[in-house]
Each structure stands twice: as structure tokens, then as C-alpha cells.
């Protein structure tokens, strides 16, 4: 007996479309372009303290963005990224003071040097897994700190000053540093966003979720992890070189302090780990707290810890993660949505 569905009319045709952007993301792009254009004019009408504050928070943000790429997207929780932050600062200082390179030109060179050093460092770090990897990266950072502290040419343990900028006027130095920081922030967001929207970004997320399953699907797990580790080291070195160009003085304790990674983890956890918007929100909150409450000493640090605990208990996905789940806000969509249209 023939099936009753044999003579049924065919289903009406549908067109499927892969959607990668949202109305909020397009609005965010327009607002972001306007804000960057307005910020670029700040040296013409703003105060020098505003530019110094922006450079500082830009360095914190870039460092947090790279830590989020490494841990939030790559699943490699490191508490030793300050190793590359300090290396970036010291390479910039060595090129400026001893090699005669303009310190502003030396900033990207120092970032490349930090990325190059990350390759042999990864041979040691990748032998460890989980918590051992986190502790191992911290030990590596301490090795770098102690090694630099014993080099008398760069001031040893007490540090030294960046003398290569003596011939440049203060206003010019602050303006160029500000523009470099603004360019680095925009470039960091754009590069991370484009990477996560690519096939390599999908592979990285698969590795974070399950390395064995990702490798069984043909993903070169070790090569991808190495690439992300090197990119994160490049960003950390860029942030370090930029920070000490604006600070004009460097020391091992300041450059290789574990506080850099601790503050980056705070910003990412508060804003939302595994989201591009997370470090942005976390950096703004951290800057405001540091600006208005840092004079309270130990109470300020206690407040930071209390805020982190409250966030992890009541907003496990971070503040932006909560907003995204509650209202669907996505400024940097990296997922692909299949939409059917009749």
C-alpha cells in the first residue's frame, strides 16, 4: 500500500542565511569610530593628566585582552604573563638607551622580541598541564625577574630611567605616547575580533572545550596553542613597552610584578571571561576604582577582592555576560547564526 505522503506537495522552499552581525554590533561600530576620532583630538584640548591616565588604562586593557585570549579562549590559565610585560619594557629601554633607537620605534620591536622569546619558553611551559601550567608560568616570570635584577647595565634591582627621551619636549612626548596607546587599543580589539571570527578562532574554541576531541577532528592542537601563546606574549610585551615609555622609569619589581596578572584576571573576571567585551568593561571598572579609591591603601585591595568574590558568586559569567544573557547584548559577535527566511 503506498504511503499517504507519497503524493503530498513538496514543502515550500526556504532560503538560509548565515548571520554574523547584529544591530547592536553595527551601532557599536559606529559609536566606536566616533569615540576614537574624538579621542584622537584629546592632545589639542585635554589636560596632560588625562593622557597619562589613558595610557595607563590602555596598558592594563591590552594586557587583560591578551590574558583573556590566552585563558578565556585558549583555556591556558597563566599567572606569569608579567614575564613578557617586563621583557617588553626592558627591551625597549635597552634599544633606546644603548642602541640609539627612538623609544617610540622600539615599542613594536620590543613586542616582537617578547613574542620571539615566548617560543623557547613554550617548550618548558607546555610540558605542564592545568594548575601546574599556571604555577610554572609564574616560576618562569620569577626567573626573568631575578635574571634582570642581576644585570648592572640596566640598573640591577633598583632599576634605571629611560634617558633616550631627554631631547623630546614633554608635550610632544605625552601626545605621541597617547596616540600610540590609542592605536594599540584599537589594533588589539580589531585583531582579536578578526581572529576569533576566522576558522582558527573556531579551532581555538574547540581546543578549549576538549583538546582530545579537537585533535581527533584534525586540528593541530599544539601548533594552535603555540600561536596563541606567542600572540599573547606579543600583546603583553607591547603593553609593557608602552607603559614604561610613559612612565620613564623601570625596575624588575615593577616590570615583573605578579600584580599585573592579578589585575588582568580581576578585569577579565569582572567583565566576563571568554568575551571581547569583558576586558573592556573590567578595565573601565578597575580604572574608576583605582582612580577614586586607591588612596585607602589596604582597604582598596580588600574592596577589589570583595567585588571579585561577589561577582563570581552572583554573576558567574561576569557583568557583561549577565547583560548578554539577560538582554542579548553582543557588541562583538563571533558566533554564526543560521537564519531561515521563507
C-alpha positions as CSV (number, residue, x, y, z in Angstrom):
1,X,0.0,0.0,0.0
2,X,1.5,3.4,-1.0
3,X,2.4,5.8,1.7
4,X,-0.2,8.6,2.3
5,X,2.8,11.1,2.0
6,X,3.8,9.9,-1.4
7,X,1.5,12.3,-3.3
8,X,2.0,15.2,-0.8
9,X,3.0,18.5,-2.3
10,X,6.7,19.5,-1.8
11,X,7.4,21.8,1.1
12,X,7.8,25.4,0.2
13,X,11.3,26.5,-0.5
14,X,13.3,28.4,2.1
15,X,16.5,30.5,1.9
16,X,19.1,30.0,4.7
17,X,21.5,32.8,5.6
18,X,24.4,32.8,8.0
19,X,24.2,35.9,10.2
20,X,27.4,37.1,11.8
21,X,26.5,40.6,12.8
22,X,23.7,42.2,14.9
23,X,22.1,45.6,15.1
24,X,23.9,46.2,18.4
25,X,27.3,45.3,16.8
26,X,26.7,47.8,13.9
27,X,25.7,50.5,16.3
28,X,28.7,49.8,18.5
29,X,31.0,50.1,15.4
30,X,29.6,53.5,14.6
31,X,29.9,54.7,18.2
32,X,33.4,53.3,18.5
33,X,34.6,55.1,15.3
34,X,33.2,58.4,16.7
35,X,34.8,57.8,20.1
36,X,38.2,57.0,18.6
37,X,38.0,60.1,16.3
38,X,37.1,62.3,19.3
39,X,39.9,60.7,21.5
40,X,42.5,61.3,18.8
41,X,41.9,65.1,19.3
42,X,42.5,64.9,23.1
43,X,46.1,66.3,23.0
44,X,44.7,69.5,21.4
45,X,42.2,70.3,24.2
46,X,42.7,67.9,27.1
47,X,45.0,68.0,30.1
48,X,48.2,66.1,30.3
49,X,46.9,64.1,33.3
50,X,44.1,62.8,31.2
51,X,46.5,61.5,28.6
52,X,48.6,59.8,31.2
53,X,45.5,58.2,32.7
54,X,44.5,56.9,29.3
55,X,48.0,55.4,28.6
56,X,47.9,53.6,31.9
57,X,44.5,52.1,31.5
58,X,45.3,51.3,27.9
59,X,48.2,49.2,29.0
60,X,46.1,47.4,31.6
61,X,43.4,46.8,29.0
62,X,45.8,45.4,26.3
63,X,47.4,43.1,28.9
64,X,43.9,41.9,30.1
65,X,42.8,41.4,26.5
66,X,45.8,39.2,25.8
67,X,45.2,37.2,29.0
68,X,41.6,36.7,28.0
69,X,42.7,35.4,24.6
70,X,45.1,33.0,26.3
71,X,42.9,31.8,29.1
72,X,39.3,32.7,28.2
73,X,39.5,31.4,24.6
74,X,42.5,29.1,24.7
75,X,42.0,27.5,28.1
76,X,45.6,28.2,29.1
77,X,45.4,29.8,32.6
78,X,48.7,31.6,33.1
79,X,49.7,33.7,36.1
80,X,53.1,34.5,34.7
81,X,52.3,36.8,31.7
82,X,54.1,39.6,33.5
83,X,57.3,37.9,32.2
84,X,56.6,39.2,28.7
85,X,55.3,42.5,30.1
86,X,58.7,43.1,31.8
87,X,60.7,41.8,28.8
88,X,58.9,44.3,26.5
89,X,59.8,47.2,28.9
90,X,63.4,46.2,29.3
91,X,64.0,45.5,25.5
92,X,62.5,49.0,24.7
93,X,64.8,50.6,27.3
94,X,67.9,48.7,26.1
95,X,67.2,49.7,22.5
96,X,66.6,53.4,23.4
97,X,69.4,53.9,25.9
98,X,72.1,51.7,24.4
99,X,71.3,51.2,20.7
100,X,70.2,54.7,19.9
101,X,66.7,53.6,18.7
102,X,63.9,56.0,19.1
103,X,61.9,54.6,22.1
104,X,58.6,55.0,20.1
105,X,60.0,52.9,17.3
106,X,61.4,50.5,19.9
107,X,57.9,49.7,21.3
108,X,56.8,47.4,18.5
109,X,60.3,45.9,18.2
110,X,60.2,45.1,21.9
111,X,56.8,43.4,21.4
112,X,58.3,41.3,18.6
113,X,61.2,40.4,20.9
114,X,58.8,39.2,23.6
115,X,57.0,37.1,21.1
116,X,60.3,35.6,19.9
117,X,61.3,34.7,23.4
118,X,57.9,33.1,24.0
119,X,58.8,30.3,21.5
120,X,61.6,28.7,23.6
121,X,59.7,29.5,26.8
122,X,56.7,27.5,25.5
123,X,58.9,24.4,25.2
124,X,59.1,24.4,29.0
125,X,55.6,25.7,29.8
126,X,53.7,23.3,27.5
127,X,55.2,20.3,29.3
128,X,52.9,21.2,32.2
129,X,49.1,21.0,32.4
130,X,46.3,22.6,34.4
131,X,47.4,24.1,37.7
132,X,51.0,23.0,37.1
133,X,51.0,25.2,33.9
134,X,49.8,28.2,35.9
135,X,52.4,27.8,38.6
136,X,55.1,27.0,36.1
137,X,54.5,30.3,34.2
138,X,54.8,32.2,37.5
139,X,58.1,30.5,38.2
140,X,59.3,31.4,34.7
141,X,58.4,35.0,35.3
142,X,60.3,35.0,38.6
143,X,63.4,33.6,36.8
144,X,63.2,36.5,34.3
145,X,62.9,39.0,37.2
146,X,65.9,37.6,39.1
147,X,68.0,37.5,36.0
148,X,67.3,41.1,35.0
149,X,67.9,42.2,38.6
150,X,71.5,40.9,38.3
151,X,72.3,42.9,35.1
152,X,74.1,46.0,36.3
153,X,73.8,47.7,32.9
154,X,70.1,48.3,33.3
155,X,70.3,49.3,37.0
156,X,70.1,45.9,38.7
157,X,67.5,45.5,41.3
158,X,66.9,49.2,41.7
159,X,66.1,49.8,38.0
160,X,67.0,52.8,35.8
161,X,65.5,55.6,33.9
162,X,64.7,56.0,30.2
163,X,67.2,58.6,29.1
164,X,66.6,58.4,25.4
165,X,63.6,60.8,25.6
166,X,65.5,63.6,27.2
167,X,65.7,65.6,24.0
168,X,62.0,65.5,23.3
169,X,59.6,68.1,24.8
170,X,57.2,66.9,27.4
171,X,54.1,67.9,25.4
172,X,55.3,66.1,22.3
173,X,56.3,63.0,24.3
174,X,52.9,62.8,26.0
175,X,51.0,63.4,22.8
176,X,52.9,60.7,20.8
177,X,52.6,58.2,23.7
178,X,48.8,58.9,23.9
179,X,48.4,58.3,20.1
180,X,50.4,55.2,20.3
181,X,48.3,53.9,23.1
182,X,45.1,54.7,21.3
183,X,46.3,52.9,18.1
184,X,47.4,49.9,20.2
185,X,44.0,49.6,21.8
186,X,42.1,49.8,18.5
187,X,44.5,47.3,16.9
188,X,44.3,44.8,19.8
189,X,40.5,44.8,19.7
190,X,40.4,44.5,15.9
191,X,43.0,41.7,15.7
192,X,41.4,39.6,18.4
193,X,37.9,40.1,16.9
194,X,39.0,39.2,13.4
195,X,41.0,36.2,14.7
196,X,38.0,34.8,16.7
197,X,35.8,35.2,13.6
198,X,38.1,33.1,11.5
199,X,38.5,29.3,11.2
200,X,41.5,29.5,13.5
201,X,39.2,31.1,16.1
202,X,36.8,28.2,15.9
203,X,39.6,25.8,16.2
204,X,40.8,27.6,19.4
205,X,37.4,27.3,21.0
206,X,37.3,23.6,20.2
207,X,40.7,23.2,21.8
208,X,39.4,25.0,24.9
209,X,36.4,22.8,25.2
210,X,38.1,19.4,24.6
211,X,41.6,19.0,23.3
212,X,41.2,15.3,22.6
213,X,38.1,15.8,20.5
214,X,39.6,18.8,18.7
215,X,42.7,16.7,17.7
216,X,40.5,13.9,16.6
217,X,38.9,16.3,14.1
218,X,42.2,17.2,12.5
219,X,43.0,20.3,14.5
220,X,46.7,20.9,15.1
221,X,46.3,21.4,18.8
222,X,49.9,22.1,19.7
223,X,50.5,24.4,16.8
224,X,47.4,26.5,17.6
225,X,48.2,26.7,21.3
226,X,51.7,27.9,20.4
227,X,50.4,30.5,18.1
228,X,48.0,31.9,20.8
229,X,50.8,31.8,23.4
230,X,53.1,33.8,21.1
231,X,50.4,36.3,20.2
232,X,49.6,36.8,23.9
233,X,53.3,37.3,24.6
234,X,53.4,39.9,21.8
235,X,50.5,41.8,23.3
236,X,51.9,41.7,26.8
237,X,55.3,42.9,25.5
238,X,53.6,45.7,23.6
239,X,51.7,46.8,26.8
240,X,55.0,46.7,28.8
241,X,57.0,48.7,26.4
242,X,54.2,51.3,26.0
243,X,53.7,51.6,29.8
244,X,57.4,52.3,30.6
245,X,57.7,54.8,27.7
246,X,55.1,56.8,29.5
247,X,56.5,56.0,33.0
248,X,60.1,56.8,32.0
249,X,61.5,54.5,34.8
250,X,61.6,50.8,35.1
251,X,62.7,48.3,37.8
252,X,62.5,44.5,38.0
253,X,59.9,44.6,40.8
254,X,57.7,46.9,38.9
255,X,58.1,45.3,35.5
256,X,57.8,41.6,36.6
257,X,55.3,42.1,39.4
258,X,52.6,39.4,39.7
259,X,50.1,42.3,40.3
260,X,49.9,42.7,36.5
261,X,48.4,39.3,36.0
262,X,46.3,39.6,39.2
263,X,44.8,42.8,38.0
264,X,44.3,41.3,34.5
265,X,42.4,38.4,36.0
266,X,40.3,40.8,38.1
267,X,39.3,42.8,35.0
268,X,38.5,39.7,32.9
269,X,36.5,38.0,35.7
270,X,34.6,41.2,36.5
271,X,33.8,42.0,32.9
272,X,33.3,38.4,31.6
273,X,35.8,35.8,30.7
274,X,35.7,34.5,27.1
275,X,34.1,37.7,25.8
276,X,35.8,40.6,24.0
277,X,33.6,43.0,25.8
278,X,34.7,41.6,29.2
279,X,38.2,43.2,29.4
280,X,36.7,46.5,28.2
281,X,34.1,46.6,30.9
282,X,36.5,45.3,33.5
283,X,39.2,47.8,32.6
284,X,36.8,50.7,32.9
285,X,35.6,49.5,36.4
286,X,39.2,48.8,37.5
287,X,40.3,52.3,36.4
288,X,37.5,54.0,38.2
289,X,38.1,52.1,41.4
290,X,41.9,52.7,41.1
291,X,41.3,56.4,40.4
292,X,39.0,57.2,43.3
293,X,39.7,54.5,46.0
294,X,43.4,53.8,45.7
295,X,44.2,56.3,48.5
296,X,42.6,53.9,51.0
297,X,45.5,51.5,50.9
298,X,44.8,48.0,52.1
299,X,41.0,48.8,52.2
300,X,41.2,49.4,48.5
301,X,42.7,46.0,47.8
302,X,40.2,44.4,50.2
303,X,37.4,46.1,48.2
304,X,38.8,44.7,44.9
305,X,38.8,41.2,46.4
306,X,35.3,41.5,47.8
307,X,34.0,42.8,44.4
308,X,35.6,39.8,42.7
309,X,34.0,37.4,45.1
310,X,30.6,38.9,44.8
311,X,30.8,38.8,41.0
312,X,31.9,35.2,40.8
313,X,29.0,34.2,43.2
314,X,26.1,36.1,41.7
315,X,27.4,36.9,38.1
316,X,29.4,33.8,37.2
317,X,29.7,34.9,33.5
318,X,30.8,38.4,34.6
319,X,28.9,41.7,34.4
320,X,28.8,41.7,30.6
321,X,28.0,38.0,30.5
322,X,25.0,38.7,32.7
323,X,23.9,41.5,30.4
324,X,24.3,39.4,27.4
325,X,22.2,36.5,28.8
326,X,19.5,38.9,30.2
327,X,19.1,41.3,27.2
328,X,21.1,39.7,24.4
329,X,23.7,42.5,24.1
330,X,26.6,41.5,21.8
331,X,28.9,44.2,20.6
332,X,31.5,41.8,19.1
333,X,29.6,38.8,17.7
334,X,31.9,35.9,16.9
335,X,29.3,33.2,16.7
336,X,27.5,32.2,13.5
337,X,23.7,32.1,13.5
338,X,21.7,30.2,10.8
339,X,18.6,32.2,9.9
340,X,15.8,30.7,7.7
341,X,13.8,33.0,5.6
342,X,10.7,31.9,3.6
